[in-house]
Amino acid sequence: METDSNTKGRGFIIRCTQEGIIKDIIRNELKQELPFDPEENIHYYLDHQSLIDHKRFFAQVRESGAGLAWQLNLKGKEETMALTFAAVLEEEDLLVVAAENVDKILDYYEDLIKRNSPYANKIRDIIQRSFTRNIIRNSGLPKNAEIETYHGISTINNQLTNVQRALTKKNIELKRIDEQKNEYLGMAVHDLRNPIGTIMGYSEILKEEIEKNLNDEQKEMLDLIYSSSEYMLKIIDDFLDVSKIQLGNLKLDKSLVNLEELVKQNISINLIVAQQKDINLEYILIGEAPVVMVDPGKMNQVLNNLIGNSVKFSPSQSSITVTLSSDYEKVMMEVADEGLGISMEDKEKIFNSYQQAETKSTNGEKGEGLGLAIVKKIIKGHGGVIQVQSEEGKGSRFTVWLPKDRRKTDKEQDLSEIKAMSDTRPI
Amino acid sequence: MDIQKIQKDYLSGLLRGDRHQCHLIVKDALYEKISLQEVYEQVFTPSMIEIGRLWEIKEISIAQEHLATAITQSVISGFYEYLFSNKTPEYKGKMILTCVGDELHELGPRMLADLIEMEGWDVQYLGANMPMDAIFHIVMEEKPDLVGLSATVKENKEDIKQLIKRIKEEHDPGTPIMVGGLAYKIFPDLYEYTGGDFLGNNFEEALKFARKVEIKRS
């Protein structure tokens, strides 16, 4: 016979197996009275229908992942507690119900019979060998109108609050470490900016002043120094953007902006490369040109990234269409291409920092996987959303929705933060 | 905002079994810049003491008393993110705080764990019903800078005494051990019986002691 060394006093130990059959029910001595509160709680896990078929019921319980299922025979006090507990717990688990609770439990079930009603309760302080303390949420329903038997299923709550506390603590720690990392990264990258600026500046001067004295090979080397440093500077600026945004330093300098002008400007910047790759770059305006409160510099970055990406991943003789439309509440900007497309798997990660899709650009263009992360943060900062539709080999469609003007007051912002923090619920 | 009024509202929420309302009351209090420490000390603690008193004089049932505890636990856990985000960044040390033996009353030490945590400690809260051996092994493994043991009922005094002895003799005599809880208030001789380096009669005393503890390791 199994006994638990921590217990003294009369009580029950119910041994459960994976087959769902009780092996032993042992009267044992328990050390102290454990409280029982039948009035508390609260969950009905099954409907009447599901209880009609016995086998189906236990099968459902197993599938539901509930702690344990039981059947209660109500022929008499002694036998009543000889519960045919059917358990789906791990083998070797023990449940101990304190002796002092037995009468209370019996009274409670007797009352149930009189009331002929479904019920739910929570039995506290049931000790299980592998854990220190459990709370069993219990619910049951009569099998038929005469009530020969109660069936129920229970879930076990193993110090969930402690686990939640530890998890929340870990999460916050990780967030802090991540912020610190971004801060260091930001500082390091910032320190790189000046020397690279110098290289770029002087190579530009050299190109202007002595290019005429150089042979072709030397000119090519000088061009390479210049273009490489230019590329590095762009990476550094993107890094700085990301680290600033991740530190919560996304500052928006909003003003009323005609988005059509911004779109056209970005199309013309990207047109040269598009033409070099023989890509048709189109612009469509549906309705009136929207004028909205945005940060023009940041919105420029968004458009340049989206259009630039499309050019980068489009093959020659394909088309890119930039569409701008708006209604009373929102503005839509869309960049659609017939390029390489994005796989389902990559769609999940393209908006994360430092993660690029597996897709290679069509002309060997480089990137550091930050563009779309920055785009998403900027759009979010404006209260908008960005969506992507894409199929591999058939092209991609990036759609940005922006509210026409949705600036929160400081108080509203505070309230939403407190709401967000307090909406965290126990597991 | 009047914190006594908040406490009254919270208590009546507990007595009605209204978890949602209790949560909202605390949320509003924090929004009004009342600190979490004030909420723990001046809202939760007196409310739970009153609930205990009402149960003793049979004004409320044991079920209501348990429900009130469950609600307060749920409210506390709802603000964990706020708590850990707002804790003092300067690291003060590692603490293990726990009930001993089959002690089940864990709300008091749980609140203390959070308050000490806010002051920069890394508090591992083990909770209720912790066997003495298990606590001892965790202490050996984690090597905390401070250990806190809580007792509401005096039945576990033997376990507490033995645990303190074992930590001092078999682990490290220099690890400070703080004891406290209702049992120590009711039975003034208990501290002398169990031993320990400090008896914290309330949160503030416990916090003051923790502030004085010198961390041995970096």
Boltz contact constraints between the chains, C-beta under 6 A:
constraints:
  - contact:
      token1: [A, 35]
      token2: [B, 62]
      max_distance: 6.0
  - contact:
      token1: [A, 37]
      token2: [B, 62]
      max_distance: 6.0
  - contact:
      token1: [A, 37]
      token2: [B, 63]
      max_distance: 6.0
  - contact:
      token1: [A, 37]
      token2: [B, 66]
      max_distance: 6.0
  - contact:
      token1: [A, 39]
      token2: [B, 63]
      max_distance: 6.0
  - contact:
      token1: [A, 40]
      token2: [B, 63]
      max_distance: 6.0
  - contact:
      token1: [A, 40]
      token2: [B, 66]
      max_distance: 6.0
  - contact:
      token1: [A, 40]
      token2: [B, 67]
      max_distance: 6.0
  - contact:
      token1: [A, 132]
      token2: [B, 129]
      max_distance: 6.0
  - contact:
      token1: [A, 133]
      token2: [B, 128]
      max_distance: 6.0
  - contact:
      token1: [A, 133]
      token2: [B, 129]
      max_distance: 6.0
  - contact:
      token1: [A, 159]
      token2: [B, 127]
      max_distance: 6.0
  - contact:
      token1: [A, 161]
      token2: [B, 73]
      max_distance: 6.0
  - contact:
      token1: [A, 161]
      token2: [B, 77]
      max_distance: 6.0
  - contact:
      token1: [A, 162]
      token2: [B, 127]
      max_distance: 6.0
  - contact:
      token1: [A, 164]
      token2: [B, 77]
      max_distance: 6.0
  - contact:
      token1: [A, 165]
      token2: [B, 80]
      max_distance: 6.0
  - contact:
      token1: [A, 168]
      token2: [B, 80]
      max_distance: 6.0
  - contact:
      token1: [A, 168]
      token2: [B, 81]
      max_distance: 6.0
  - contact:
      token1: [A, 168]
      token2: [B, 84]
      max_distance: 6.0
  - contact:
      token1: [A, 169]
      token2: [B, 84]
      max_distance: 6.0
  - contact:
      token1: [A, 172]
      token2: [B, 84]
      max_distance: 6.0
  - contact:
      token1: [A, 172]
      token2: [B, 85]
      max_distance: 6.0
  - contact:
      token1: [A, 418]
      token2: [B, 31]
      max_distance: 6.0
  - contact:
      token1: [A, 421]
      token2: [B, 81]
      max_distance: 6.0
  - contact:
      token1: [A, 421]
      token2: [B, 82]
      max_distance: 6.0
  - contact:
      token1: [A, 422]
      token2: [B, 27]
      max_distance: 6.0
  - contact:
      token1: [A, 422]
      token2: [B, 78]
      max_distance: 6.0
  - contact:
      token1: [A, 424]
      token2: [B, 78]
      max_distance: 6.0
  - contact:
      token1: [A, 424]
      token2: [B, 81]
      max_distance: 6.0
  - contact:
      token1: [A, 426]
      token2: [B, 74]
      max_distance: 6.0
  - contact:
      token1: [A, 426]
      token2: [B, 77]
      max_distance: 6.0
